[in-house]
């Protein structure tokens, strides 16, 4: 299966209402950067820690099929290599998930495709040489696409700078205009970058799913990638969906780091949401539908994640304490008023403010 990003399909996905709405939320988060306040930087670091706990927990639940709890994931993230009273298999799987997560963190800075395969190995996900080859080719295609977009942004920035100079403007285009790591917080630009990541995610999920017995990958002329699979929908049972989900875990890590590389915040899918995504994609009749299914499920989740990320970054303990106190006082006043509501007012008595 040859993967090639289709710009027209990416533009179509960027225009989807759910993608636009999520991108507006993401743009408000991105606009906070660069963070300059120590408290906000600390809040963001705490958010990142919590995100890793949630992602590794979801991975462990998929890999083991067991009820991996939040405390399990937190203990292992904090360095535990055993948890009294909990199966060692859960702990070992969480340790592997954290190793894979930490391995992929370097991708957003280096673009080193070998990290994807190292993460897969850490997770115990076995891809045959055919899958590895197709994933490698897909990542190369993504790199070419991103470099082309970055080059285009650089040329546009140079033209803007030239125009500003001709008009006698002292300002100049940022040195980062053509930087692949730089990203505008304009909602339309965010939507395009987000749609690109969705297309990449959908394409790579198709690559790994195609090699799982019982799964047929869809294809279509209006897809965001060009491929050679059959136009067939498949209804997956739970066991097959889980096998596909396991094979997909390194892809989720890769796409999260690709988002970070393109100035789009990371997201998290729970185990149930990943299984839902796998089944929705399998039920599609062509790759235009699989991409729509991917966007329809992920975009709202991304919007919710980004709104929470922004709220966490801006959280002020002093302000939160003040607000909580005001709400307590309001509730107490309302409760007191309700308690004496049956007592009629005496017009001869002075009014007392509660």
Steps between C-alpha positions, in 0.01 A plus 500: 500500500662820379423806713492847350331796669215655299487876557145535368371241746694669782337833409161327504564359847625839625163646399294244695298671778636272773859563388446876478343510847783298654756715320353819643541350847852388413586846368408655835735257670784553251463879538618471862850409378772581573413467868679763710352456849662245728164383631368434150815313401465288813133438423590391147764260633241346733256469210767318295561257787127431531471451124774236505326321788170496308655384174710225656199380698294478179782310328531255790125435499514421126810282530386299803122513474509552877349769722806723528416779744611861520696431823677213322611735222597775744710270719692364201550848352647607834752215486336194654607165352252305709169579668392292801178315429504574125596256220863537395388471137321834532806665651731358232267616223480849648881511521518403132242762406698769682822388327327529164354841589837635614667361187261685268536834678816571300321466165350851501854640514689250285252354251687169538271225364702233680339616825163371379637149463683527834171598665325205334769267632466644850126433489553146377315581177635278224485643148623279216741642243214590267332717763831657601573584137159657442514697825849625409381606152196674651716694747733603216197627305386696805845653540499611135153650542598692814824624346309622194252683721782651705677614183178657376454680830857626479447641153178667609679649802778633279246662267321658797831633633590642158162670475537644848847629416380661180231677699758635744395269785782429747350164595625184333378144460594266781796273447260221587259565213640204309574293808308174507471534876347846480123523470247776472219513754262609224205255514512434124871416516442280805216321318729424204779364720250301707340358184843397372566311823157335475577389144835358606341321794229351280751386237731330747214337687401357164851368442515303824137387489547352152739242643267378776308184401129565454539866404457644151623855444283734295614718210356786300591769252407784735715382787777695662742228395544302184494123554411176327266324745151370429176694551357278771347567841568265791314452827756419767433293809651617828795259487603605149453867583734459796763331281483793258517747790814334635670529162392866486654616830839609356311695233314699765828593667650600166204716398497675838866595453430600139235738633749642746752540219242699302391716794179307567450391863503132592179311577398181681265220398374263767500127431126502427535796265780328310292185460210715380729663244628165375146369451377820333787494251443132422133570428587762235468409132789712369786708635308823463258345750779373729648850512158647574451239773842581645429874495149461638622307803831673571409867435251537790737314733782733397285807563413377848864412572627838386238690700606306811869559421441875477299499822778310676770737376306808613402353837581735788470344849442836669226592254349152528494529881336844479239374257424196716454726804263726307297200384482365857376837626241513224374150584484586871296812429263310276461224761433755775249684283321173421492406870313817596295536182180405689537795737308804383674836486421746779487845337566666837841331540828613356636298205810294581744403225581128516 
